[in-house]
Amino acid sequence: MKTTEITKIIEQNATELIGNIDEESVELYSIIKKEYENSDVTVNNKFQYAYRKFYGMDHAGFNDDFINKYFKLIEKFRNNTVLDSELVFIDLHRIKNFEDNDALLFSFATKLMCTIDDSIPIYDKEVCTIFSFTEPMDVDFAMVIDIFTDQQEILQGHFNEIIESNLLPVTIRMFDEKFKENNFSMVKKLDFIFWSFGKLKLLENHIDELKVSY
């Protein structure tokens, strides 16, 4: 699906979509952003509480050992000049403690990366549905990495196009009017917008419309 087709639907539903984003979520992310910038997150309980709640870590099947090692990885990668999603994914894969779910693990790899560099979008089940990404099945680990990183590059391309071509002016303006002085990167605003878009399942209401456009 073309970026312009998706953004047209988002703009048409901007009021409902922004209304679905709650103050608590924005406040939690603000805490994550502020505390990350000012501390070692491995010993910052305020950061860890906000992060676990915002990203639903306690409901994702991770135990405390994994979560502690996850926060250590944030510090490990903090000073990397270039963040490599493959390396982050491999490190997380080494410490995982749950049944195989590489999509979940890759999602948390991008959340880690977004914490360090908020120009990187989050890969999660909502954006997977919107952009028709599929989880690789019955392939070796090297191929799994290639598939996920290719999808991440496609997602980054969509976000870059939206920002560079100003494809969501109404929705972004409404986000900023509702959450004044949010100080979020444009990519992070898009993360919130696409999460809400996916949660509301707005794409399903426009399937027939989109079929006509092909």
C-alpha positions in Angstrom: 0.0 0.0 0.0 1.3 3.5 -0.9 2.2 5.9 1.8 -0.2 8.5 0.4 -3.2 6.2 0.6 -2.6 5.5 4.2 -2.0 9.1 5.2 -5.2 10.2 3.3 -7.2 7.8 5.6 -5.4 9.1 8.7 -6.1 12.7 7.8 -9.8 11.9 7.2 -10.0 10.4 10.7 -7.6 12.7 12.6 -10.1 13.8 15.2 -11.0 10.2 16.3 -7.4 9.1 16.0 -5.9 11.8 18.2 -8.8 11.5 20.7 -7.8 7.9 21.1 -4.3 8.8 22.4 -4.4 9.3 26.1 -2.6 11.8 28.4 -1.1 9.0 30.5 0.7 7.4 27.6 2.2 10.7 26.5 3.3 11.5 30.1 4.9 8.1 30.4 6.9 8.6 27.2 7.9 12.1 28.4 9.3 10.5 31.6 11.2 7.8 29.5 12.7 10.5 27.3 13.7 12.8 30.2 15.1 10.1 32.5 17.0 8.5 29.7 18.8 11.7 28.9 19.8 12.3 32.5 20.8 9.0 34.0 22.1 5.4 33.9 18.8 3.6 33.2 20.1 0.4 34.9 19.7 2.0 38.3 16.9 4.5 37.5 13.7 3.1 39.0 11.5 5.9 37.6 12.7 5.2 34.1 12.3 1.5 34.4 8.7 1.8 35.8 7.7 4.2 33.0 9.3 2.0 30.4 7.8 -1.2 31.6 4.3 0.3 31.8 4.5 2.3 28.5 5.6 -0.7 26.5 3.7 -3.4 28.4 6.8 -5.4 29.3 5.2 -7.1 32.2 2.5 -8.5 30.0 4.8 -9.6 27.2 6.1 -12.8 28.8 9.5 -11.4 30.0 10.8 -12.2 33.4 12.8 -9.9 35.6 16.2 -11.4 34.5 15.5 -10.6 30.9 14.2 -7.1 31.7 17.3 -6.3 33.8 19.6 -7.4 30.9 17.4 -5.4 28.5 18.1 -2.2 30.4 21.8 -3.0 30.4 21.7 -3.3 26.7 20.2 0.2 26.4 23.3 1.4 28.2 25.5 -0.8 26.1 24.3 0.7 22.9 23.8 4.3 24.2 27.0 5.6 22.8 27.1 3.8 19.5 27.5 6.2 16.6 25.4 4.0 14.4 22.7 1.7 15.8 22.5 -1.7 14.0 19.1 -3.4 14.4 20.7 -6.7 13.6 23.2 -6.5 16.5 20.5 -5.4 18.9 18.2 -8.2 17.8 20.9 -10.8 18.1 21.8 -9.6 21.6 18.1 -9.8 22.7 17.8 -13.2 21.1 20.7 -14.4 23.2 19.0 -13.5 26.5 15.4 -14.3 25.7 13.5 -16.4 28.2 10.2 -17.2 26.6 8.8 -19.3 23.8 9.9 -18.3 20.3 8.3 -15.1 19.2 10.8 -13.3 17.1 8.3 -10.6 16.0 7.8 -9.6 19.7 11.6 -9.6 20.2 12.3 -7.5 17.1 9.6 -5.1 18.3 11.4 -4.6 21.6 14.7 -4.3 19.7 13.2 -1.2 17.9 11.8 0.2 21.1 15.3 0.0 22.6 16.8 1.7 19.5 14.1 4.4 19.6 15.0 5.2 23.2 18.5 5.9 22.1 17.7 7.5 18.7 14.1 8.8 18.4 14.4 9.1 14.6 14.0 5.4 14.5 10.3 4.1 14.2 8.9 1.3 16.3 8.1 -2.0 14.6 5.0 -3.5 16.3 1.9 -5.5 15.5 -0.1 -2.4 14.6 2.3 -1.2 11.9 2.7 -4.7 10.7 -1.0 -4.9 10.0 -1.1 -1.5 8.4 1.8 -2.2 6.0 1.0 -5.9 5.5 4.2 -7.1 7.0 4.3 -10.9 7.7 6.2 -12.7 10.4 8.8 -15.1 8.9 8.0 -18.7 9.6 10.1 -21.9 9.4 13.3 -20.2 8.2 16.7 -20.1 9.7 17.7 -17.3 12.1 19.9 -15.4 9.6 16.9 -15.2 7.2 14.6 -14.1 10.1 17.0 -11.2 10.7 17.1 -10.3 7.0 13.3 -10.2 6.8 12.8 -8.1 9.9 15.5 -5.6 9.0 14.1 -5.3 5.5 10.6 -4.6 6.9 12.2 -2.0 9.3 13.8 -0.3 6.4 10.5 -0.2 4.5 8.8 1.3 7.6 11.6 3.9 7.9 11.0 4.8 4.3 7.3 5.3 4.8 8.0 7.6 7.8 10.6 9.6 6.0 8.3 10.2 3.1 5.5 11.3 5.4 7.9 13.8 7.1 9.6 15.1 4.0 6.4 15.5 2.0 4.4 16.8 5.0 1.6 14.2 4.4 -0.1 14.5 7.8 -0.3 18.3 8.5 -3.8 18.2 10.1 -3.1 15.1 12.3 0.3 16.4 13.5 -1.2 19.8 14.3 -4.0 18.2 16.3 -1.4 16.1 18.2 0.6 19.2 19.1 -2.5 21.1 20.1 -3.7 18.3 22.4 -0.2 17.6 23.9 1.3 21.1 24.1 5.0 21.3 24.6 5.5 17.6 24.0 9.0 18.1 22.6 8.8 14.7 20.7 10.5 14.0 17.5 8.4 13.8 14.4 9.0 10.0 14.2 7.8 9.6 17.7 4.6 11.5 17.0 4.1 9.2 14.0 4.6 6.2 16.3 1.7 7.4 18.5 -0.4 8.2 15.4 0.1 4.8 13.8 -0.4 3.0 17.1 -3.8 4.7 17.4 -4.6 4.1 13.8 -4.0 0.4 14.2 -5.8 0.1 17.5 -8.9 1.7 16.0 -8.7 -0.6 13.0 -9.6 2.3 10.8 -7.9 0.6 7.8 -10.6 -2.1 7.8 -13.3 0.6 7.2 -11.6 1.6 3.9 -10.7 -1.7 2.3 -13.2 -1.3 -0.5 -12.0 2.2 -1.1 -8.4 1.1 -1.3 -9.2 -1.8 -3.7 -10.7 0.8 -6.2 -7.4 2.7 -6.1 -5.4 -0.1 -7.5 
